[in-house]
Amino acid sequence: MRRADLRRYRAHQNFRFAAASFDVLKSGMATVSFEAPTSQVSLLHRISNIVSSELSLDEMLGEIVGLTVQVTGCDACLVYLIERETSEIVLRASQVPHQGDLGNIRLKVGEGVTGWVVEHRSVVALPENAAADRRFKRFQALIEDTYEAFLSVPLVSRGDVIGVINVHHREPHYHDADEIALLTFVGEQMGGAIAKSVLEETNARLQEETAEMRRQLETRKLVERAKGILQYRHSLTEEEAYLRLRNESRRLRRPMRELAEAIILSEDLSRKSEAYPQ
């Protein structure tokens, strides 16, 4: 968390707490509750620990869900991220189990309330009958879409929206200014950490794809060399040599690469034996 943001947030909370204390004293009450400020400090510590951690992307998304439940007391939470390759908004985490739907439920920018929040970079709070909103798009797989109240807040990194946090309550629920401000704060502070994790995940995937392409190229070279050996040794056409390799691979239940390596090794040993007869 940036120090400037932390200072502004603490100043805001101190002002609210001082105002509340003044109201309490003015009304003649003898005690002041410290519960709210304590919970807010706990929230700040939790965000700070998450941001500075080495959690994976999925683990960090799970932490966002937990933070959201802590802040709002909601019945369900969904986290969407914008997929860089397709520019689609993809469901990536949920409080209610949706294992088969994660990564598969997708929205375009501007589609549904979630897409509207991304397009307009703005919060949407619907206290009741959320499905009646003209922007609402319902998914049969999401039980959350049958709930009454709906709050949608952008995940922000360096001024860019990278995703959305959606909060659902089964019953009508008024989202007050404090609840919206706290969840917006979570979205702003966690956005940078999420963007970093997304970048790391993308880099890891690209590295794996590059390594796989390299393995495939090496396998192709080995198979081509093995084919050439079979053609030379057994007077086969290129197609016949390939079919022999493929059929032997299936019969032995071994990858063609291993079979090609064995043929090449056998050829090398044979040539050495011919070059240096005993």
Secondary structure, DSSP 8 states (H G I E B T S, - for coil): --HHHHHHHHHHHHHHHHHHHHHHHHTT-S----HHHHHHHHHHHHHHHHHTS---HHHHHHHHHHHHHHHH--SEEEEEEE-TTT--EEEEEESS--TTTTTT-EE-TTSHHHHHHHHHT--EEE-S-GGGSTT----TT-GGGGSSEEEEEEEEETTEEEEEEEEEESS-----HHHHHHHHHHHHHHHHHHHHHHHHHHHHHHHHHHHHHHHHHHHHHHHHHHHHHHHHHHT--HHHHHHHHHHHHHHHT--HHHHHHHHHHHHHHHHHHHHS--
